[in-house]
Amino acid sequence: MIGAGVLLASGTQASADTDISGKKVVFVPIAMGISLTEGWARRMREHADMHGYTIDVRDAAFNTGAMAELLAKAISEKPDVLVVHNPTVQLLARQIKQAESEGIKVLQINLQSNQPSAAFVGANWERIGREIAEDIVKECGEGSGKSGKVSIVPGQLTAADSVIMNEAAFKVFEAHKEIEVVSNQASDWEPEKARQITATVLQQHPDLCAVFGHWDVHTMGAGNAVKDAGLADSVLVYATGGGDDVACKAVEDNVLDRVWSYDADGQGRDAGTMVDLLLQGASGADGAMMSVESPMKIIKGGDAYDPGLCWKM
């Protein structure tokens, strides 16, 4: 266990005491009932069962006010580790700082707050934003014969993934003046809202070249708007996501064209291992936040399609 931790996070230090049975972990996700968080919880529970500690999941059901309340209650219960899925970079920052100051180690999963904590497990959003933007330039930019028009559909403009991916993508686009971002509207993670946004954009810009959605679940709404408009052969729909079999089905059905997957199943295993290490006393060198970057899988439609890149619950 400790050896694995050193491989996962350089500079990690852990105590020799590996008896973590009876300890308590609380997981507060943005919402359960979606493959992303269900996959994480499943893998973390496997670790808890193996080592004899408990993990209690508190479902915020996409309600940010409820999430803050759930986190406050969890902190008052003094768990050994708190696992947090941040809806925005700022919402839970004060509470994360409070938990850490009270000796509760906080693991942030996939979406990071402005407030650092003991550990982070998640995607490299800068890399994803940059790579998708570079692919859009290749497909829609100079020499492509296409308009260069792009619609971006974030989940929340202040969510960590959207903030970082947009910053990285716009840096790429700024170097390619032929690329024009005609819309950058958040869907609040709702597929129907993403569909409505995209339908309106397509009415205004029927020569749109690409849609860049920041999460596969709501981007499927955008992809369906493209299909409904009869433009599936001319508008590329890009998404990011946890890479479960629903994402692969969307690629098969030509709802999504390309998905940058951070493999939620693997993230769940990494999170479980990180929780184990934190319960053993692991810490970053000089108090730095330990970090595990999720490996990337790119799921593409057409001849390059590989259903083996997706996982099943």
Phi, psi and chi 1 to 4 in degrees:
 res  aa     phi    psi   chi1   chi2   chi3   chi4
   1 MET       -  -50.0 -178.9   71.3   70.7      -
   2 ILE   -66.8  -40.1  -64.5  169.9      -      -
   3 GLY   -60.5  -41.8      -      -      -      -
   4 ALA   -61.9  -37.6      -      -      -      -
   5 GLY   -63.4  -37.3      -      -      -      -
   6 VAL   -65.4  -37.3  172.8      -      -      -
   7 LEU   -68.7  -35.9  -69.3  173.8      -      -
   8 LEU   -75.0  -37.0  -72.1  171.2      -      -
   9 ALA  -141.6  103.7      -      -      -      -
  10 SER   -60.9  141.2   60.7      -      -      -
  11 GLY    88.8   -0.3      -      -      -      -
  12 THR   -67.4  138.1  -63.0      -      -      -
  13 GLN  -122.9  141.5  -61.6  173.3  -18.0      -
  14 ALA  -138.9  151.1      -      -      -      -
  15 SER   -74.6  163.8   69.2      -      -      -
  16 ALA   -79.1  -12.7      -      -      -      -
  17 ASP   -79.4  108.6  179.5   12.7      -      -
  18 THR  -101.0    7.7   58.3      -      -      -
  19 ASP   -83.4  100.3 -178.7   10.2      -      -
  20 ILE  -115.2   11.6   53.5  178.6      -      -
  21 SER   -63.9  145.3   61.9      -      -      -
  22 GLY    84.9   -6.5      -      -      -      -
  23 LYS   -79.8  166.2  -64.0 -160.4  173.6 -174.1
  24 LYS  -123.8  132.3 -178.6  176.6  180.0  179.2
  25 VAL  -123.9  137.6  178.0      -      -      -
  26 VAL  -120.4  131.4  175.2      -      -      -
  27 PHE  -113.5  120.9  172.7   35.0      -      -
  28 VAL  -116.7   95.0 -175.2      -      -      -
  29 PRO   -88.9  164.3   33.4  -33.6      -      -
  30 ILE   -59.2  -41.8  -66.9  172.4      -      -
  31 ALA  -164.0  146.6      -      -      -      -
  32 MET   -96.7 -179.3  -67.0  -60.3  -70.3      -
  33 GLY    83.5    5.5      -      -      -      -
  34 ILE  -121.1  151.3   54.1  176.6      -      -
  35 SER   -59.3  -34.2   61.4      -      -      -
  36 LEU   -57.4  -59.0 -168.9   65.4      -      -
  37 THR   -76.8  -32.4   51.1      -      -      -
  38 GLU   -64.6  -38.5  -67.0  -72.2  -13.7      -
  39 GLY   -65.3  -42.5      -      -      -      -
  40 TRP   -61.2  -48.8  -65.1  -21.9      -      -
  41 ALA   -61.5  -40.0      -      -      -      -
  42 ARG   -59.5  -48.2  176.4 -177.5   67.7  166.5
  43 ARG   -69.2  -38.2  -66.9  -58.5 -174.0 -171.5
  44 MET   -66.7  -36.2  -74.0 -168.3  -74.2      -
  45 ARG   -64.7  -35.5  -75.3 -172.5  179.1  112.8
  46 GLU   -59.7  -42.6  -71.5  175.8   -5.7      -
  47 HIS   -65.7  -42.4  -79.9 -104.6      -      -
  48 ALA   -61.7  -44.0      -      -      -      -
  49 ASP   -64.3  -37.4  -68.8  -16.0      -      -
  50 MET   -66.4  -37.9 -175.5 -173.0  -50.7      -
  51 HIS  -106.4   -1.2  -63.3  -68.8      -      -
  52 GLY    81.6   18.5      -      -      -      -
  53 TYR  -104.2  171.2   59.0   85.5      -      -
  54 THR  -107.8  149.2   62.9      -      -      -
  55 ILE  -130.9  122.0 -179.0  163.1      -      -
  56 ASP  -110.2  122.7 -173.7    7.8      -      -
  57 VAL   -98.7  127.7  179.4      -      -      -
  58 ARG  -114.9  109.6  -46.0  -80.4  175.2   88.3
  59 ASP   -85.5  117.5 -176.1    1.5      -      -
  60 ALA   -85.0  -11.9      -      -      -      -
  61 ALA    51.3   44.5      -      -      -      -
  62 PHE    64.0   18.4  -72.9  107.8      -      -
  63 ASN  -107.2  108.4 -175.7  -39.2      -      -
  64 THR   -67.4  -35.2   54.4      -      -      -
  65 GLY   -64.1  -43.7      -      -      -      -
  66 ALA   -64.3  -35.4      -      -      -      -
  67 MET   -63.8  -43.8 -170.1  173.4 -162.5      -
  68 ALA   -61.8  -38.8      -      -      -      -
  69 GLU   -67.1  -42.8  -68.6  176.4    5.1      -
  70 LEU   -62.1  -39.0  -71.7  169.8      -      -
  71 LEU   -68.5  -40.5 -162.4   58.3      -      -
  72 ALA   -60.9  -43.2      -      -      -      -
  73 LYS   -64.6  -41.9 -174.6  174.3 -173.6  -61.0
  74 ALA   -61.6  -42.9      -      -      -      -
  75 ILE   -61.8  -38.8  -68.1  169.7      -      -
  76 SER   -66.0  -22.2   72.6      -      -      -
  77 GLU   -85.8   -6.3  -64.2  169.2    6.3      -
  78 LYS    54.9   57.0  -61.8  -69.2 -169.5  -67.9
  79 PRO   -69.3  166.8   28.8  -35.6      -      -
  80 ASP   -77.2  -37.1  -62.4  -76.4      -      -
  81 VAL  -137.9  139.9  170.8      -      -      -
  82 LEU  -117.7  125.1 -171.7   56.4      -      -
  83 VAL  -105.6  123.1 -176.9      -      -      -
  84 VAL  -124.7  136.8  176.7      -      -      -
  85 HIS  -114.3   98.3 -177.0 -152.2      -      -
  86 ASN   -76.5  123.8  -65.0  -78.5      -      -
  87 PRO   -73.8  -30.7   24.0  -31.5      -      -
  88 THR  -138.5  168.7   72.6      -      -      -
  89 VAL   -73.0  -17.2  -66.4      -      -      -
  90 GLN  -114.9  -26.1 -170.0   58.2   39.8      -
  91 LEU   -52.1  -47.4  179.0   70.0      -      -
  92 LEU  -104.3    9.0  -54.3  176.8      -      -
  93 ALA   -57.3  -47.3      -      -      -      -
  94 ARG   -63.1  -40.1 -179.8 -175.5   58.8   79.7
  95 GLN   -72.1  -33.9  -70.5  173.1  -55.5      -
  96 ILE   -63.5  -43.5  -68.9  170.8      -      -
  97 LYS   -62.0  -42.1 -175.9  176.4 -178.2  179.2
  98 GLN   -61.7  -47.0  177.2 -169.0   -9.1      -
  99 ALA   -59.2  -46.6      -      -      -      -
 100 GLU   -63.2  -39.0  -69.9  -88.2  -23.7      -
 101 SER   -67.0  -23.4   70.7      -      -      -
 102 GLU   -94.6   10.5  -64.7 -179.0   12.7      -
 103 GLY    85.6   10.5      -      -      -      -
 104 ILE   -93.1  119.1  -57.3  167.2      -      -
 105 LYS   -77.3  132.7  -67.0 -174.7  176.5 -179.4
 106 VAL  -111.7  124.5  178.6      -      -      -
 107 LEU  -103.0  118.4  166.3   60.4      -      -
 108 GLN   -92.9  133.5  -58.1 -175.9   54.9      -
 109 ILE  -116.8  120.2 -173.9  163.5      -      -
 110 ASN    67.1  -43.8 -143.7   33.9      -      -
 111 LEU  -112.9  119.1  -63.5  179.2      -      -
 112 GLN  -100.5  142.5 -167.6  171.3  -31.6      -
 113 SER   -81.3  165.7  167.4      -      -      -
 114 ASN   -64.7  -20.9  -77.1  -23.9      -      -
 115 GLN   -90.7  116.1  173.9   63.6   42.1      -
 116 PRO   -68.1  160.9   23.4  -31.1      -      -
 117 SER  -144.7 -164.6   62.7      -      -      -
 118 ALA   -62.6  -38.7      -      -      -      -
 119 ALA  -156.9  158.0      -      -      -      -
 120 PHE  -139.0  134.6  171.7   74.4      -      -
 121 VAL  -125.1  122.7  169.4      -      -      -
 122 GLY   172.9 -174.4      -      -      -      -
 123 ALA   -75.9  156.4      -      -      -      -
 124 ASN   -90.8   91.8 -177.5  -27.5      -      -
 125 TRP   -68.1  -31.1  -62.4  113.0      -      -
 126 GLU   -61.9  -45.6 -172.3  -78.3  -28.9      -
 127 ARG   -62.5  -44.1  174.0 -171.9  167.0 -169.5
 128 ILE   -63.0  -47.9  -63.8  173.1      -      -
 129 GLY   -60.2  -42.2      -      -      -      -
 130 ARG   -66.5  -45.4  172.1  171.5   40.6   81.6
 131 GLU   -66.9  -40.3  -72.3 -172.7    0.2      -
 132 ILE   -66.1  -42.1  -70.1  178.7      -      -
 133 ALA   -61.4  -41.2      -      -      -      -
 134 GLU   -64.6  -36.9  -71.2  169.8  -11.1      -
 135 ASP   -68.9  -38.1 -157.8   71.0      -      -
 136 ILE   -64.0  -41.2  -71.4  172.5      -      -
 137 VAL   -60.0  -42.2  169.1      -      -      -
 138 LYS   -61.9  -41.0  179.1 -179.2  175.9 -177.3
 139 GLU   -85.8  -29.1  -64.6  -70.5  -13.9      -
 140 CYS  -118.6   -9.4  -57.7      -      -      -
 141 GLY   -86.4 -157.4      -      -      -      -
 142 GLU   -55.4  132.2 -172.7  175.1   -5.3      -
 143 GLY    87.5   -7.8      -      -      -      -
 144 SER   -82.4  -19.4   67.6      -      -      -
 145 GLY    76.4   10.8      -      -      -      -
 146 LYS  -110.4  172.6  -61.8 -179.4 -179.3  177.6
 147 SER   -70.9  -25.8   69.1      -      -      -
 148 GLY    80.2    5.5      -      -      -      -
 149 LYS   -83.7  134.5  -66.8 -178.7  178.6  179.7
 150 VAL  -131.6  138.3  179.2      -      -      -
 151 SER  -112.4  128.0  173.4      -      -      -
 152 ILE  -105.2  133.4  -60.6  176.1      -      -
 153 VAL  -124.4   87.5 -171.6      -      -      -
 154 PRO   -71.3  165.9  -11.0   26.5      -      -
 155 GLY   -80.5  -57.1      -      -      -      -
 156 GLN  -134.3  134.3  -69.6  -83.7   -1.1      -
 157 LEU   -63.5  -23.1  -74.5  171.4      -      -
 158 THR  -103.8    7.7   55.0      -      -      -
 159 ALA   -73.4  147.9      -      -      -      -
 160 ALA   -56.9  -43.6      -      -      -      -
 161 ASP   -62.7  -44.3   62.5  -27.1      -      -
 162 SER   -67.1  -42.3  -64.9      -      -      -
 163 VAL   -59.3  -49.7  169.9      -      -      -
 164 ILE   -74.1  -43.2  -61.6  169.3      -      -
 165 MET   -65.3  -42.4  -76.9 -166.4  -68.9      -
 166 ASN   -62.1  -43.1  -90.7   -5.2      -      -
 167 GLU   -60.0  -44.4 -177.8  177.9  -21.5      -
 168 ALA   -67.7  -42.4      -      -      -      -
 169 ALA   -65.7  -44.4      -      -      -      -
 170 PHE   -66.1  -29.9  -84.0   94.4      -      -
 171 LYS   -61.7  -41.2  -78.1 -177.6  179.6  177.9
 172 VAL   -67.4  -47.0  172.8      -      -      -
 173 PHE   -63.6  -34.5  -65.3  152.4      -      -
 174 GLU   -62.8  -25.2  -74.8  166.6    5.0      -
 175 ALA   -85.6   -2.4      -      -      -      -
 176 HIS  -133.7   87.4  -63.6  -87.9      -      -
 177 LYS   -64.1  -15.2  -60.9  -56.7 -177.7 -175.7
 178 GLU   -74.2  -14.0   73.2  -83.5   17.5      -
 179 ILE   -86.8  128.1  -61.1  -64.4      -      -
 180 GLU  -124.2  118.1  179.1 -173.4    1.8      -
 181 VAL   -83.5  108.4  176.6      -      -      -
 182 VAL   -91.2  -14.1  -62.9      -      -      -
 183 SER  -156.2  142.2  175.6      -      -      -
 184 ASN  -146.0   71.3 -177.9   23.9      -      -
 185 GLN  -114.2  132.0  -60.6  179.7   63.5      -
 186 ALA   -78.9  145.0      -      -      -      -
 187 SER  -100.2   -2.6   73.1      -      -      -
 188 ASP    57.6   31.4  -62.2  -38.8      -      -
 189 TRP    67.8   13.0  -47.9  111.9      -      -
 190 GLU   -99.9  122.4  -63.4  177.1   10.0      -
 191 PRO   -57.7  -39.3  -25.4   34.5      -      -
 192 GLU   -66.2  -40.5  177.5   56.2   24.8      -
 193 LYS   -66.3  -38.9 -172.0  170.5 -179.0  179.4
 194 ALA   -62.8  -37.4      -      -      -      -
 195 ARG   -64.3  -45.6 -172.5 -166.5   66.9   77.9
 196 GLN   -65.0  -42.7  -67.3  172.1    0.0      -
 197 ILE   -58.7  -47.0  -70.7  168.5      -      -
 198 THR   -69.3  -37.9  -55.0      -      -      -
 199 ALA   -60.4  -41.7      -      -      -      -
 200 THR   -65.9  -43.5  -60.1      -      -      -
 201 VAL   -61.0  -40.5  170.7      -      -      -
 202 LEU   -67.6  -33.0  -71.0  169.8      -      -
 203 GLN   -65.2  -39.1  -70.7  174.2   -4.6      -
 204 GLN   -79.5  -29.3  -62.2  167.5  -17.2      -
 205 HIS  -136.8   74.4  -56.4  -81.9      -      -
 206 PRO   -64.3  -13.2   20.3  -31.2      -      -
 207 ASP   -94.7   17.2   59.1  -16.9      -      -
 208 LEU   -52.0  140.8 -171.0   72.9      -      -
 209 CYS  -100.1  -36.5 -176.3      -      -      -
 210 ALA  -151.5  150.5      -      -      -      -
 211 VAL  -116.5  131.2  174.8      -      -      -
 212 PHE  -116.0  100.8  177.0    8.1      -      -
 213 GLY   -96.1  143.5      -      -      -      -
 214 HIS   -91.7    6.8  -72.1 -177.0      -      -
 215 TRP  -163.7  134.2 -178.0   41.4      -      -
 216 ASP   -61.9  -35.3   53.8    9.8      -      -
 217 VAL   -61.7  -50.5  173.5      -      -      -
 218 HIS   -78.8  -25.0   75.0  106.4      -      -
 219 THR   -67.9  -23.0  -53.1      -      -      -
 220 MET   -60.7  -32.6  -69.5  175.5 -160.8      -
 221 GLY   -63.5  -41.8      -      -      -      -
 222 ALA   -63.6  -42.6      -      -      -      -
 223 GLY   -62.9  -36.9      -      -      -      -
 224 ASN   -68.1  -33.4  -79.8  -42.6      -      -
 225 ALA   -64.5  -39.2      -      -      -      -
 226 VAL   -64.0  -43.5  170.5      -      -      -
 227 LYS   -64.3  -44.6  -75.0 -168.4   73.5  173.1
 228 ASP   -60.3  -31.4  -68.5  -15.9      -      -
 229 ALA   -82.6   -1.5      -      -      -      -
 230 GLY    72.1   26.5      -      -      -      -
 231 LEU  -115.3   16.7  -64.0  171.3      -      -
 232 ALA   -61.3  -25.7      -      -      -      -
 233 ASP   -84.6  -12.1  -69.0  -24.6      -      -
 234 SER  -118.4  -17.5   59.3      -      -      -
 235 VAL  -111.8  119.4 -179.9      -      -      -
 236 LEU   -83.1  134.4  -76.7  168.3      -      -
 237 VAL  -112.7  114.3 -179.1      -      -      -
 238 TYR  -102.1  146.9  -68.3   79.8      -      -
 239 ALA  -148.8  164.0      -      -      -      -
 240 THR  -116.0  164.6   72.0      -      -      -
 241 GLY   169.8 -179.1      -      -      -      -
 242 GLY   -79.7   -8.0      -      -      -      -
 243 GLY    73.9   34.9      -      -      -      -
 244 ASP   -83.0  179.4   67.8  -31.0      -      -
 245 ASP   -66.9  -19.9   56.4  -12.8      -      -
 246 VAL   -66.2  -37.2  175.2      -      -      -
 247 ALA   -64.8  -42.8      -      -      -      -
 248 CYS   -63.2  -39.3  -90.6      -      -      -
 249 LYS   -62.3  -38.7 -177.4   67.3  164.7   57.0
 250 ALA   -64.8  -36.1      -      -      -      -
 251 VAL   -68.5  -43.1  172.6      -      -      -
 252 GLU   -59.4  -37.7  -68.8  171.5    7.0      -
 253 ASP   -85.8    4.7  -67.3  -17.6      -      -
 254 ASN    64.4   27.8 -153.1   23.8      -      -
 255 VAL   -86.9  -40.1  173.1      -      -      -
 256 LEU  -116.5  144.8  -58.1  176.9      -      -
 257 ASP  -100.1  -40.2  -67.5  -67.4      -      -
 258 ARG  -145.5  129.4  -60.0  175.1 -172.6 -178.9
 259 VAL  -124.1  123.2  178.9      -      -      -
 260 TRP   -87.5  102.6  -96.8 -112.5      -      -
 261 SER   -94.8  133.0  163.8      -      -      -
 262 TYR  -101.5   11.8   36.4   78.7      -      -
 263 ASP    55.3   79.8 -174.7   18.5      -      -
 264 ALA   -60.1  -31.6      -      -      -      -
 265 ASP   -63.7  -45.5 -171.1   47.0      -      -
 266 GLY   -65.9  -36.2      -      -      -      -
 267 GLN   -61.6  -39.6  -76.0 -177.0  -36.2      -
 268 GLY   -61.6  -41.2      -      -      -      -
 269 ARG   -64.2  -43.8  -72.3 -167.6  -61.8  -91.6
 270 ASP   -63.2  -40.2  -71.5  -15.9      -      -
 271 ALA   -64.2  -42.1      -      -      -      -
 272 GLY   -60.3  -43.5      -      -      -      -
 273 THR   -64.1  -41.3  -61.3      -      -      -
 274 MET   -64.9  -40.0 -174.4   62.5   79.8      -
 275 VAL   -60.6  -45.1  168.6      -      -      -
 276 ASP   -54.9  -45.8  -64.5  -16.5      -      -
 277 LEU   -65.9  -42.2  -70.2  164.3      -      -
 278 LEU   -63.0  -38.3  -69.1  171.7      -      -
 279 LEU   -67.8  -23.1  -70.0  173.4      -      -
 280 GLN   -86.5   -5.2  -67.6  175.7   56.7      -
 281 GLY   101.7   11.8      -      -      -      -
 282 ALA   -63.0  147.1      -      -      -      -
 283 SER  -152.3  154.8   61.0      -      -      -
 284 GLY   -73.6  155.3      -      -      -      -
 285 ALA   -59.0  130.9      -      -      -      -
 286 ASP    58.0   28.0  -60.8  -38.5      -      -
 287 GLY    79.1    7.7      -      -      -      -
 288 ALA   -68.3  153.1      -      -      -      -
 289 MET   -71.0  125.3 -175.7  164.1   65.1      -
 290 MET   -71.4  144.8  -63.6 -175.3  -70.0      -
 291 SER  -143.4  134.6 -179.4      -      -      -
 292 VAL  -121.1  117.3  178.3      -      -      -
 293 GLU   -85.8  131.3  179.6  178.6  -37.1      -
 294 SER   -74.8  131.8  -55.3      -      -      -
 295 PRO   -61.7  150.1  -21.0   32.4      -      -
 296 MET  -102.7  139.5 -162.7   63.5   54.3      -
 297 LYS  -126.8  131.2  -61.7  177.8 -179.5  179.7
 298 ILE  -107.9  115.9  -57.3  174.5      -      -
 299 ILE   -98.8  117.7  -54.6  162.3      -      -
 300 LYS  -119.8  146.6  -66.4 -175.4  177.0 -178.2
 301 GLY   -78.8  178.4      -      -      -      -
 302 GLY    79.7 -152.3      -      -      -      -
 303 ASP   -64.1  -23.9  -65.6  -20.5      -      -
 304 ALA   -86.0   -0.4      -      -      -      -
 305 TYR   -64.1  132.3  175.2   64.4      -      -
 306 ASP  -136.3  101.1  178.5    4.5      -      -
 307 PRO   -64.1  -16.8   23.6  -33.7      -      -
 308 GLY   -68.7  -10.4      -      -      -      -
 309 LEU   -78.8  -12.8  -67.2  175.1      -      -
 310 CYS   -99.8  158.6  -69.8      -      -      -
 311 TRP  -118.7  162.4   59.4  -82.8      -      -
 312 LYS  -121.1  145.3  -65.0 -178.2  179.8 -179.5
 313 MET   -66.9      -  -78.8  -67.2  -66.6      -
